[in-house]
Structures are given as C-alpha cells and as structure tokens.
Amino acid sequence: MTRLFRDCSLSALVAGFIATVISYAGPLVIIFQAAKSAGLPAEVLSSWVWAISIGSAVLGIVLSIRFRVPIVIAWSAPGSALLVAMLPDISLNEAVGAYILANALILLVGLSGAFDRIVGKLPAAISAAMLAGILFSFGTQLFVSLKDKPAMVLAMFVTYLAFRRLLPRYAVMAVLVVGCAFAFAAGELNASALVIGFATPVWIAPEFSWHAMLNIALPLVMVALTGQFVPGIAVLRNDGYQTPASPIISASALGSLLLAPFGCHGLNLAAITAAICTGRESHEDRDKRYVAGVIGGLFYLLLGIFGATLVSIFSAFPKELIAALAGLALFAAIAGALAGSMAVPDDREAALVTFLVTASGMSFLGLSAAFWGLIFGLFAHLLLKARRAPQATPEREEALEANP
C-alpha cells in the first residue's frame, strides 16, 4: 500500500478517471437498450449495473496490484449488444443460466492455459464477422434516429467526426456532452425520472436450457475470447507488458461467474480504454502505470455503489440520444470487426456469409442469427478451404521429387 501511494501521480489519476468515464459513456448505453427491449424493471437494471461495476472494480484493483500492470476490466459491450436481440425471446432466468455456463467455459479455458491454442484454431475472420453482424444494427439505428431528432443526431455525428480527427480518445465523451446539451436546451430531459440512490443487488435464479445455451452462451464465449481478450492482451503486449493471459482470463471468468445471478453477463480485459492507462499519457515510467488501473477500479466502485442514480440519469435521456450514442460508441468496434473479417483473402467469402446471416436477425429452429452466422460461416470456411486445397499437377510432382 505504501508503494501504491508513492507511485501515485496526477497523470495516472486522470488516465484512470477518463478510462472509467468512457466505459460508462458508451458501452453502458447498450445495457440500457437491452434492458428496455426486455422490459426489465428498474431494480433489476440497477442490480445489473451494480454487478458489472463492482466486478470491474474489484478485478481491476486486485489484478493491477498483483501484477503491477495497468489492467482494466470492463463488461463486454458486444455481449451486451447480443442481449438486445435475445432477451425479448429468452427469459432473464434462462439468460443468467447462459451467463453461468459461458463463464464456466471461459474459466476452464483460462485454467487450462489453452487460450492461445483455442484462439489459434478459430478462423479470426469468422469471429470478426460474427461480431460485426451483432453490432451492425446499432450503427444503422444511429441514422434511423435522424428522422425524429435531426438536429441533435447530426450535431452528435459531426462532433464524433471532429473529435476523431483532433482528439480521438475523447470522441465518445464529447458526443455524450453535446447530446445532453441539445436535450437539455430542447427541454427533452425527463427530470422527474432522476433519483439519487444506492444500487441494491437482486438475486435472479438461473434456469438452464439448450435454447439459451446455443443462442447466448456460445456466442458470448466466442465474443469474449476472440473479440475482447485477444485485443486486450495485444494492448498489454504492445506497451511492453508480458503478463500471462491465463490468470487474467481465469480471474475475470470467476468474477463473472459469481456475479452472474445478479445480472452480470460477462467481464473481460478491456482494450480501447485500457490503452489510455497503458500508454505514456498515464506515466512516463512503465512500472508506475499500474496506478491508473487501480484508480480506474476505484471510480468503477464509486459509480457501481450509486447504480440506481446512473439508471435514473440514463432513463431521463430521450431514446434518440441513447440510440445515437450507442451507435457512435460502437463505430470503432464495428470498423475493426469489418476490417478483421476481410483481412484474410481466402476467408472473405466465409466471413461475408457469417456477417450477412448474423446481421439479418433471422431465427431458424428457435436459434438466433448469431448462432447460425457462426455455423454457416464455419461450414463455408471448411468447404471453401477444401476446394482450395492444392491440386496434384505434373509440375508439382516434379518439384516434390526434386525437393523431397
């Protein structure tokens, strides 16, 4: 503890604060959309916010101090996006059962040390295409909301582009400020919905079903391993931290498992916000940047305690603001997923199949588009890969004979 205070700096404090605020400014909006689509009561939503906030706080603080590395834990934004489409058709109890199963599988991967081997066998293009398909509707909703609130949405859109050009790290935060300013000026903030209160955990008894397992658990595992932990580990490696992946994955999965009955759908290593804490902006000395991870965890803790207040603030926003903010917050994730899906020329057709099926929102045999996108994509990948196997030709046979 003495070393923590000695290593503390203003730059690390600011980095941890900004990383936390950006996490709440964008990804939290998707959880509100998921809760609204499922018609969840305010107390359940408050418990959900409490669970992901407290889990992110405790894991981030403990792991950062344990490894002396700025480890930022956050909830899965793509996982939240998946739930927007699924929760109306699957009960919350079944969803919690799927959370438990998904995080038990991720925990097994972490404890076994098989993370690198499993990720290496999964076609990266297929995983990226599934993620892009899940997030696709959020991007389109941004422009659909133009019809009802053109001035506000256009102002948010222009603000996003301007900040992406000048100060990309603060783009989402700037969009939130501009959107709130427009809503306040137009008198569209529902002040009567605002309350100040603490979050109260609500126990949700899990139910297990094949339907929820295939539609929620399997896509959550895929998204967590390939879309969250892979870029998260890459950020750490890029800034010179060689922290082993297995303990981080195991701890995140265990925390998610324990908090699942209170609404936590999944906690994982952050990537975009983590880069704020792992870079030079946090501290010139790499060995002292872990303080930013601890500070970020403390802010998570504070905001999690006042979960009921957070719920009321977002409930006071007009729905168009929420839709525009969610779409803009996910722009970078959508762009990255689309780029990743097209990065390997031989996998582009299979990735396109995955993306189209997932983005279509189709349902077949009671199974979701994300599940079928994965199945169709893997089938296309295997079939096209077999088709492209090298053919035996006289020239090839002569080359093999010359170079046995």
C-alpha positions in Angstrom: 0.0 0.0 0.0 2.9 2.3 0.8 4.3 1.7 -2.7 1.0 2.5 -4.2 0.8 5.9 -2.6 4.5 6.5 -3.5 3.9 5.6 -7.2 0.6 7.6 -7.5 0.7 10.6 -9.9 -1.8 13.1 -11.3 -1.4 11.7 -14.8 -2.3 8.2 -13.6 -5.3 9.5 -11.7 -6.5 11.4 -14.8 -5.9 8.4 -17.1 -7.9 6.1 -14.7 -10.8 8.5 -14.5 -11.0 9.1 -18.2 -10.9 5.3 -18.9 -13.8 4.8 -16.5 -15.9 7.7 -17.8 -15.5 6.5 -21.4 -16.6 3.0 -20.3 -19.8 4.4 -18.9 -20.4 7.0 -21.7 -20.7 4.4 -24.4 -21.0 0.6 -23.5 -23.3 1.2 -20.6 -25.9 2.6 -23.0 -26.2 -0.8 -24.7 -27.1 -2.4 -21.4 -29.9 0.1 -21.1 -31.1 -0.8 -24.6 -31.0 -4.5 -23.7 -32.9 -3.9 -20.5 -35.5 -1.8 -22.3 -36.1 -4.3 -25.1 -36.7 -7.0 -22.4 -38.9 -4.8 -20.3 -36.7 -5.3 -17.2 -37.8 -3.4 -14.0 -35.6 -0.6 -12.7 -34.4 -2.6 -9.7 -33.1 -5.5 -11.9 -31.3 -3.0 -14.2 -29.8 -1.3 -11.1 -28.6 -4.7 -9.9 -27.1 -5.4 -13.4 -25.2 -2.1 -13.3 -24.1 -2.8 -9.7 -22.8 -6.3 -10.6 -20.7 -5.2 -13.7 -19.4 -2.1 -11.9 -18.3 -3.9 -8.7 -16.9 -6.8 -10.6 -14.8 -4.5 -12.9 -13.7 -2.5 -9.8 -12.5 -5.4 -7.7 -10.9 -7.3 -10.5 -9.1 -4.2 -11.9 -7.8 -3.2 -8.5 -6.6 -6.7 -7.4 -5.1 -7.7 -10.8 -3.3 -4.3 -11.2 -1.7 -4.5 -7.8 -0.9 -8.2 -8.1 0.9 -7.9 -11.4 2.0 -4.2 -11.2 0.4 -3.7 -14.6 -2.4 -1.3 -15.5 -5.1 -4.0 -16.0 -8.5 -2.5 -16.9 -11.5 -4.9 -16.6 -14.8 -4.0 -18.2 -18.1 -5.6 -19.2 -18.5 -7.0 -22.7 -20.1 -4.4 -25.0 -20.6 -6.9 -27.9 -22.1 -9.3 -25.3 -24.5 -6.6 -24.3 -25.4 -6.0 -27.9 -26.2 -9.6 -28.4 -28.6 -9.4 -25.5 -30.6 -6.6 -27.1 -31.9 -9.0 -29.7 -32.1 -12.1 -27.5 -33.7 -11.0 -24.1 -37.1 -10.4 -25.5 -37.3 -14.1 -26.6 -35.4 -15.6 -23.7 -36.4 -15.2 -20.0 -33.9 -13.4 -17.7 -33.6 -16.6 -15.6 -32.5 -18.5 -18.7 -30.1 -15.7 -19.7 -28.5 -15.9 -16.3 -28.1 -19.7 -16.7 -26.4 -19.0 -20.1 -24.1 -16.4 -18.4 -23.0 -19.0 -15.8 -22.4 -21.7 -18.5 -20.4 -19.2 -20.7 -18.2 -18.0 -17.9 -17.6 -21.6 -16.7 -16.3 -22.4 -20.1 -14.1 -19.3 -20.2 -12.8 -20.2 -16.7 -11.9 -23.7 -18.0 -10.0 -22.1 -20.9 -8.2 -19.8 -18.5 -7.2 -22.6 -16.0 -6.1 -25.0 -18.7 -3.8 -22.4 -20.3 -5.4 -23.3 -23.7 -6.3 -19.7 -24.7 -3.6 -19.3 -27.3 -4.3 -22.8 -28.8 -8.0 -22.3 -29.0 -7.9 -18.8 -30.5 -5.3 -20.0 -33.0 -7.7 -22.7 -34.3 -10.7 -20.4 -34.7 -10.7 -18.6 -38.0 -10.2 -15.0 -36.9 -12.2 -13.7 -39.9 -15.3 -15.7 -38.9 -15.2 -14.4 -35.3 -14.7 -10.8 -36.5 -17.6 -11.2 -39.0 -20.0 -12.5 -36.3 -19.0 -9.6 -34.0 -19.6 -7.1 -36.9 -23.0 -8.7 -37.6 -24.0 -8.4 -33.9 -23.1 -4.7 -33.8 -24.4 -3.8 -37.2 -27.9 -2.8 -36.1 -26.5 -0.3 -33.6 -24.7 1.5 -36.4 -27.9 1.7 -38.6 -30.1 2.9 -35.7 -27.9 6.0 -35.4 -29.2 7.1 -38.8 -32.7 5.8 -38.3 -33.0 8.2 -35.3 -32.2 11.1 -37.6 -35.9 11.1 -38.6 -37.2 12.2 -35.2 -34.3 14.3 -33.9 -32.3 15.5 -36.9 -30.6 18.5 -35.2 -29.4 16.6 -32.2 -28.3 13.5 -34.0 -26.4 15.4 -36.7 -24.7 17.5 -34.0 -23.6 14.3 -32.3 -22.4 12.8 -35.5 -20.4 15.9 -36.5 -18.9 16.1 -33.0 -17.8 12.5 -33.3 -16.1 13.0 -36.6 -14.4 16.3 -35.4 -13.0 14.7 -32.2 -12.0 11.5 -34.1 -9.8 13.9 -36.2 -8.5 16.0 -33.4 -8.8 14.2 -30.1 -10.0 10.6 -30.8 -9.7 9.4 -27.3 -12.4 11.8 -26.1 -14.8 11.4 -29.0 -17.5 9.4 -27.2 -17.3 11.6 -24.2 -17.7 14.7 -26.4 -20.7 13.1 -28.1 -22.4 12.5 -24.8 -21.9 16.1 -23.7 -23.2 17.5 -27.0 -26.2 15.2 -26.9 -27.1 16.1 -23.3 -26.7 19.8 -24.1 -29.2 19.5 -27.0 -31.7 17.5 -25.0 -31.4 20.0 -22.1 -31.8 23.0 -24.4 -34.9 21.4 -26.0 -36.4 20.5 -22.7 -36.4 16.8 -23.5 -34.7 15.6 -20.4 -37.2 13.9 -18.1 -36.1 15.5 -14.8 -38.9 13.6 -12.9 -37.1 10.3 -13.6 -33.9 11.5 -11.8 -33.3 10.0 -8.3 -30.3 9.7 -6.0 -30.0 6.2 -4.5 -27.7 3.3 -3.9 -27.8 0.1 -6.1 -29.3 -2.9 -4.4 -28.3 -6.4 -5.7 -31.2 -8.5 -6.8 -30.8 -12.3 -6.9 -32.0 -13.9 -10.2 -32.4 -17.6 -10.0 -30.7 -19.3 -13.0 -32.5 -21.6 -15.4 -30.6 -23.8 -17.9 -31.9 -24.6 -21.3 -30.4 -25.7 -24.6 -32.1 -22.7 -26.3 -30.3 -20.2 -24.1 -27.1 -22.1 -24.2 -26.9 -22.1 -28.1 -28.2 -18.6 -28.5 -26.4 -16.8 -25.7 -23.7 -18.9 -24.1 -21.9 -20.0 -27.2 -21.8 -16.5 -28.9 -20.7 -15.0 -25.5 -17.8 -17.3 -25.3 -16.7 -16.6 -28.9 -17.0 -12.9 -28.5 -15.2 -12.8 -25.1 -12.2 -14.9 -26.3 -11.7 -13.5 -29.8 -13.3 -10.0 -29.6 -12.3 -9.0 -26.1 -9.4 -10.9 -24.6 -7.3 -11.1 -27.8 -7.2 -7.3 -28.4 -6.9 -6.7 -24.6 -3.8 -8.9 -24.4 -2.5 -7.3 -27.6 -2.7 -3.8 -25.9 -0.7 -5.0 -23.0 1.9 -6.7 -25.2 2.1 -3.6 -27.4 3.1 -1.4 -24.4 5.7 -3.9 -23.2 3.8 -5.9 -20.6 4.3 -9.6 -20.8 1.7 -10.5 -18.2 0.4 -14.1 -18.7 -3.1 -14.3 -20.2 -4.3 -17.3 -18.2 -4.6 -15.6 -14.7 -6.4 -12.6 -16.1 -8.9 -14.7 -18.1 -9.4 -17.1 -15.1 -10.0 -14.2 -12.6 -12.4 -12.4 -15.0 -14.4 -15.6 -15.7 -14.6 -16.4 -11.9 -15.8 -12.9 -11.1 -18.4 -13.1 -13.8 -19.5 -16.5 -12.6 -20.0 -15.3 -9.1 -21.9 -12.2 -10.1 -24.0 -13.8 -12.9 -27.0 -14.3 -10.6 -27.1 -10.6 -10.0 -27.2 -9.8 -13.8 -23.5 -9.7 -14.8 -23.3 -11.1 -18.3 -19.5 -11.1 -18.6 -16.4 -9.2 -17.5 -13.2 -9.2 -19.6 -10.0 -7.4 -20.3 -10.6 -4.0 -21.8 -8.8 -2.9 -24.9 -9.7 0.6 -26.1 -10.0 2.1 -22.6 -7.0 0.0 -21.4 -4.8 1.8 -23.9 -5.4 5.0 -22.0 -3.8 3.5 -18.9 -1.0 1.5 -20.5 0.5 4.3 -22.6 2.8 7.2 -21.8 -0.1 9.5 -21.0 -0.6 7.5 -17.8 3.1 7.8 -16.7 6.5 8.0 -18.3 7.7 5.2 -16.1 6.1 1.9 -17.4 6.5 0.3 -13.9 4.2 3.0 -12.3 1.4 2.9 -14.8 -0.4 0.2 -12.8 -1.7 3.0 -10.5 -4.0 4.1 -13.4 -5.6 0.6 -13.3 -6.2 0.9 -9.5 -7.6 4.4 -9.8 -10.0 3.3 -12.6 -11.1 0.5 -10.4 -11.9 2.9 -7.5 -14.0 5.0 -9.9 -15.9 1.9 -11.0 -16.5 1.1 -7.4 -17.9 4.6 -6.7 -20.2 4.6 -9.7 -21.4 1.0 -9.0 -22.5 1.9 -5.5 -24.7 4.7 -7.0 -26.1 2.3 -9.6 -29.7 3.5 -9.0 -28.6 7.1 -9.8 -26.9 6.0 -13.0 -30.1 4.1 -14.1 -32.2 7.2 -13.5 -29.9 9.5 -15.4 -29.9 7.3 -18.5 -33.7 6.8 -18.1 -34.1 10.6 -18.3 -32.5 10.8 -21.8 -34.6 10.7 -24.9 -34.4 7.4 -26.8 -32.9 9.0 -29.9 -30.0 10.3 -27.8 -29.4 6.8 -26.5 -29.6 5.2 -29.9 -27.2 7.7 -31.4 -24.7 7.5 -28.6 -24.7 3.7 -28.7 -24.2 3.7 -32.5 -21.3 6.2 -32.3 -19.7 4.5 -29.3 -19.5 1.3 -31.4 -18.2 2.8 -34.6 -14.6 1.9 -33.9 -15.6 -1.7 -32.8 -17.7 -2.1 -36.0 -14.9 -0.8 -38.2 -12.4 -3.0 -36.5 -14.6 -6.1 -36.8 -15.3 -5.4 -40.5 -11.6 -4.9 -41.2 -10.7 -8.1 -39.4 -13.4 -10.1 -41.3 -12.0 -9.0 -44.6 -8.3 -9.2 -43.7 -7.7 -12.8 -44.9 -8.4 -13.0 -48.7 -9.1 -16.8 -48.6 -11.7 -16.3 -45.8 -13.6 -13.3 -47.2 -16.5 -15.3 -48.7 -17.0 -17.3 -45.5 -16.7 -14.1 -43.4 -19.3 -12.4 -45.7 -21.7 -15.3 -45.1 -21.2 -15.1 -41.3 -21.8 -11.3 -41.4 -24.9 -11.4 -43.5 -26.5 -14.2 -41.6 -25.8 -12.6 -38.2 -26.8 -9.1 -39.3 -30.0 -10.3 -40.8 -31.5 -11.1 -37.4 -33.0 -14.3 -38.7 -34.2 -17.0 -36.5 -34.4 -20.7 -37.5 -35.5 -23.7 -35.4 -35.6 -21.3 -32.4 -31.9 -20.5 -32.7 -30.6 -16.9 -33.1 -28.9 -15.2 -36.0 -25.5 -15.1 -34.1 -25.6 -18.9 -33.7 -26.5 -19.6 -37.4 -24.0 -17.0 -38.6 -21.3 -18.9 -36.8 -22.5 -22.3 -38.1 -22.9 -21.1 -41.8 -19.6 -19.3 -41.7 -17.6 -22.3 -40.4 -19.3 -24.5 -42.9 -18.4 -22.1 -45.7 -14.9 -21.8 -44.4 -14.4 -25.6 -44.3 -16.0 -26.2 -47.7 -14.0 -23.4 -49.4 -10.8 -24.4 -47.7 -11.2 -27.9 -49.0 -12.0 -26.6 -52.5 -8.8 -24.6 -52.5 -6.5 -27.5 -51.5 -3.5 -27.6 -53.8 -4.1 -29.9 -56.8 -1.6 -32.5 -57.9 0.0 -31.5 -61.2 3.0 -32.8 -63.2 4.9 -29.7 -62.3 4.1 -30.0 -58.6 5.1 -33.7 -58.6 8.4 -32.9 -60.3 9.0 -30.2 -57.7 8.2 -32.6 -54.8 10.6 -35.2 -56.3 13.4 -32.6 -56.6 12.8 -31.4 -53.1 11.6 -34.4 -51.0 
